[in-house]
Amino acid sequence: MKCVFLFPSIHQVMRSEKLLKGAGIEVDLIPVPREISSDCGVAVEISLGSEERATQILGENRIPLLESYVRGPKGEFEKRR
C-alpha cells in the first residue's frame, strides 16, 4: 500500500522530495489523484511503511503537510490527516 502527501505548493513538494530521498525513503511524484482533489497539482507518494518517518522528517524541517491519504489495494483513498 502507498501513502500520498499533499502540500500547499509545488515548492514544498520539491523540497519534500529532496529531503525524503536524502533520508533513504523511496519517493514518487504523482499527479494529485482526481479522487482526492479536482485541483491540478503534484503529490508525493511513498510506501505506507515509511509514513511515520517521512512525517517526522517533514515536521523537523517545518514543511507543512495539507493532507495525507492511504491508497488501498483496490486503488481507493482513505484520508489520514
C-alpha positions in Angstrom: 0.0 0.0 0.0 1.1 3.6 -0.6 0.7 6.9 1.2 0.0 10.1 -0.7 1.0 13.5 0.8 -0.5 16.8 -0.4 1.3 20.1 0.1 0.3 23.8 -0.2 2.8 24.5 -3.1 5.0 22.8 -5.7 8.0 24.4 -3.9 7.2 22.3 -0.8 6.6 19.2 -2.9 10.1 19.6 -4.4 11.7 20.3 -1.1 10.0 17.3 0.5 11.1 15.0 -2.3 14.8 16.1 -1.8 14.6 15.7 2.0 12.9 12.3 1.9 15.2 10.9 -0.8 18.2 12.2 1.2 16.9 10.1 4.2 16.7 7.0 2.0 12.9 7.0 1.6 11.7 6.0 -1.9 9.6 8.8 -3.3 7.5 9.2 -6.4 6.0 12.4 -7.6 2.5 11.8 -9.0 -0.4 14.0 -10.3 -2.9 14.6 -7.5 -5.4 11.9 -7.9 -8.9 13.1 -9.0 -10.4 11.1 -6.2 -8.7 13.3 -3.8 -8.9 16.8 -5.4 -10.0 18.3 -8.7 -7.2 20.8 -8.4 -4.2 20.2 -10.7 -1.0 19.6 -8.9 1.7 17.2 -7.8 1.7 14.9 -4.8 4.3 12.8 -3.1 3.8 9.1 -2.9 5.7 6.8 -0.6 5.3 3.3 0.8 3.0 3.1 3.8 5.8 1.7 5.9 7.7 5.0 5.5 4.9 7.3 6.5 5.8 7.8 10.2 9.5 8.5 9.4 8.6 10.8 6.5 6.1 12.8 8.6 8.8 13.2 11.3 11.3 14.5 8.7 8.8 17.0 7.2 7.9 18.2 10.7 11.6 18.7 11.7 12.1 20.7 8.5 8.9 22.7 9.0 7.3 21.7 5.8 3.5 22.0 6.1 1.5 18.9 5.1 -2.0 19.7 4.0 -3.4 16.1 3.9 -2.3 12.5 3.7 -4.1 9.6 2.2 -3.6 5.8 2.1 -4.1 4.2 -1.2 -5.8 0.8 -0.6 -5.3 -2.4 -2.5 -8.2 -1.6 -4.9 -6.9 2.0 -5.6 -9.3 3.7 -3.2 -8.1 6.5 -0.9 -8.6 6.9 2.8 -7.8 10.2 4.4 -5.3 10.0 7.3 -4.8 13.6 8.2 
